Amino acid sequence: MNLDILKEKYFFMPDATRGAVRYLTTKQLKETGTEALVTNTLHLLIHPGPDIIQKLGGIKGMMGWDGIVFTDSGGFQVFSLIHSKKWKGKVHENGATFKSPREGNTYELTPESSIDIQMKIGSDVLVTLDDCRDTNLSRKEAEQSVERTLKWAQRCKTHFEKEYGGTAKTGKLLTSVVQGANFPELRAMCAKELVNIGFDGYNFGGYVIDSEGKLVEEEMSAVIENIPKDTIRYAMGVGKPEDILKAAEIGFNLFDTVLVTRNARHGTLYTAEGVVHIKNSEMALDIRPVDSNCNCECCINYSRAYIHHMMKNDEATALTLSTIHNLTYYQSLIKDLNSNL
Ligand SMILES: [Zn+2]
C-alpha cells in the first residue's frame, strides 16, 4: 500500500471508533469517497481486545476494508476521561493505569503497549502515546506535558524499531503528537524536538478549539512552521467544514471529526448553502433533496420530507442516509482541496 500519498494529498478520515462507522456498511463508506479512516485504540483495547482483533485478521480483515487505517494512541481518550474524573485512573511517568467502567477490568497503557496494541489492530499509521491534558493549562503544566510527550515519543519509536523493525520491515508509518497547550512557543519547541527524533508525521494534539469555539490558529501555525512539508500533518479533531478549510490554509492535510457522523444522526445535514435541520417541521412537505448539488444515495433518491418522516420515527435507514450524505459532503470538500493542489 502506498502510504506516501498521506504526505501529499488532503484526507478526511471518518471515525470508525469501534471498527465501524455507525450505521454504514464498509461498501457504503467507500461509496462516500472515503479512502482512509481512523479507529480508536482505547475502545478496541476494551472490546474485543487486540488479541481477538489480530486473530480475526486485524481491523481490515474484520471490516473488509482495503483502504488506509489510522489508529490513535489511546492517549487522548484515556487522559481526558481520567482528567475529567469520568473514569478512575492515574496518569504516571510510565503511562496511565485505569479501570474500564464497561467490565471493571484494569488496564495499563504505556508507550510500548500502545504500539503493541496498534500493531495487533493492524493499522497502517500508528500514533505515539502523548500526555494529553485538560484545556487551560498553566505554563508549568504545559511544559510537563511536553516533556513527557517527548520522552514517550522516543520510547514509542525505539520500541517500534527494535520490536518490529520499524517502517523498513512493516511498511507502516509512525507519527507523533505535538503538545504545548495554548503556548505557541511550547508548541514550536515540541514540534522541533519531535522532528529531531524523526517521524513520518506530526499531529496537532490536545484541543484545537478554544473556549470560544475558535480554531487555535496561532498554535497551529507554530507547529507547521517547525515541521517538514513532506510529512503527515494531521489536525486531530478538526472539524467544522470552515475549520478544515482554515487548517488546510495553515498547512495541515489530514482531518477527522466525530461531528460529521454525530450531526448526521441528530438530523444536522451539511450543504454548500448552509446547514439543513432535517427534523424541523418545515421539512415535512419539502420535496427537494437534502442538497441538490450532491450525488449521494440520499440526495439522488429521496426528498427531505421522507428523511424528515423517517427521522421523526427513529428509522435506522434515515440515520444511514444522513450519514452517507454528510460524509459525501465532507469528501467533496476534500476533493476540491486536492483539485487545487
Ligand atoms: Zn447527499
Residues whose N, C-alpha, C, O or C-beta is under 5 A from the ligand:
A	BS01	ZN	C294 N295 C296 C298 C299 H325
